[in-house]
């Protein structure tokens, strides 16, 4: 087990973008699979996984969010260095105002586009404010 942990640490140091894409993408995909598993247990009418939806989450999680967040947090660390509470609060506020809103726009439009919806902005308009 310690050998595996050492290899993961090495990967995060030597290939940080790749490591973050794989780890974040895995968590994003896993979260959707867990959500669908819970839904199947709570709703007997849901009998199978929606694999195309899982695939869309894979695209968003690994192809959009993971690299965007990787570079975003590197940028924040560069412009707001330090680990004191005041810096952490500033980073969190900036993250919530700028990154969260931008990523929500990307999420709703990308998912709608991949679903082939005619108006890819309709879901964004309906859900942005309640989600944000």
C-alpha positions in Angstrom: 0.0 0.0 0.0 2.8 2.4 0.9 4.4 1.7 -2.5 1.2 2.7 -4.3 0.9 5.9 -2.2 4.5 6.8 -3.0 3.8 6.3 -6.8 0.7 8.5 -6.6 2.8 11.2 -4.8 5.4 10.9 -7.5 2.8 11.3 -10.2 1.4 14.4 -8.6 4.9 15.9 -8.5 6.1 14.8 -11.9 2.8 15.1 -13.9 0.5 17.3 -11.8 -2.0 18.2 -14.6 -2.4 14.5 -15.5 -2.7 13.4 -11.9 -5.3 16.1 -11.2 -7.3 15.2 -14.4 -7.4 11.5 -13.5 -8.2 12.1 -9.8 -10.8 14.8 -10.3 -12.3 13.0 -13.3 -12.6 9.8 -11.3 -14.3 11.6 -8.4 -16.7 13.4 -10.8 -17.6 10.2 -12.6 -17.8 8.2 -9.3 -20.2 10.8 -7.8 -22.6 10.4 -10.7 -22.5 6.6 -10.4 -23.1 6.8 -6.7 -26.0 9.3 -7.3 -27.6 6.9 -9.8 -27.1 4.0 -7.5 -28.9 5.8 -4.7 -31.7 6.8 -7.1 -32.2 3.2 -8.1 -32.6 2.2 -4.4 -35.0 5.0 -3.7 -37.0 4.8 -6.9 -38.0 1.3 -8.1 -38.9 2.6 -11.6 -35.2 3.4 -12.2 -33.7 0.0 -13.0 -30.4 0.8 -14.8 -27.6 3.2 -15.0 -27.7 6.1 -17.5 -24.3 5.4 -19.0 -24.6 8.2 -21.6 -25.1 10.7 -18.7 -22.1 9.2 -16.9 -20.2 9.7 -20.1 -21.2 13.4 -20.3 -20.1 13.8 -16.7 -16.8 12.2 -17.7 -16.3 14.8 -20.4 -17.2 17.7 -18.2 -15.2 16.4 -15.2 -12.0 15.4 -17.0 -12.1 17.6 -20.1 -13.4 20.9 -18.7 -13.4 21.1 -14.9 -10.2 19.3 -14.1 -7.8 21.3 -16.3 -9.7 24.6 -15.7 -9.5 24.1 -11.9 -5.9 23.0 -12.0 -4.8 26.2 -13.7 -7.2 28.4 -11.8 -5.9 27.3 -8.4 -2.3 27.6 -9.6 -3.1 31.2 -10.6 -4.8 31.9 -7.3 -1.7 30.5 -5.4 0.5 32.8 -7.5 -1.4 36.0 -7.0 -2.4 35.3 -3.4 0.5 33.4 -1.9 0.4 32.2 1.7 -1.5 29.9 3.9 -2.8 32.2 6.6 -6.6 32.3 7.3 -7.0 35.8 5.7 -5.5 34.6 2.4 -7.6 31.4 2.5 -10.8 33.5 2.9 -9.8 35.8 0.0 -9.1 32.8 -2.2 -12.5 31.2 -1.2 -14.4 34.4 -1.9 -12.7 35.0 -5.3 -13.2 31.3 -6.2 -16.9 31.5 -5.4 -17.5 34.7 -7.3 -15.5 34.0 -10.4 -14.7 30.3 -10.8 -18.1 28.9 -9.6 -20.1 31.1 -11.8 -17.9 30.5 -14.8 -17.9 26.7 -14.2 -21.7 26.6 -13.8 -22.1 28.4 -17.2 -19.8 25.8 -18.7 -21.5 22.9 -17.1 -25.1 23.7 -18.1 -24.2 24.7 -21.7 -21.8 21.8 -22.2 -24.3 19.2 -20.9 -27.1 20.7 -23.0 -24.9 20.7 -26.1 -23.9 17.1 -25.5 -27.5 16.1 -25.0 -28.3 17.7 -28.4 -30.7 20.3 -27.0 -31.9 22.9 -29.5 -31.5 25.8 -27.0 -28.3 25.0 -25.1 -28.8 28.0 -22.9 -32.3 27.2 -21.7 -31.2 25.0 -18.8 -28.6 27.6 -17.8 -31.2 30.3 -17.7 -33.5 28.2 -15.6 -31.0 26.7 -13.1 -28.1 29.2 -12.8 -29.5 31.4 -10.0 -30.9 28.6 -7.9 -27.7 26.6 -8.3 -25.4 29.5 -7.6 
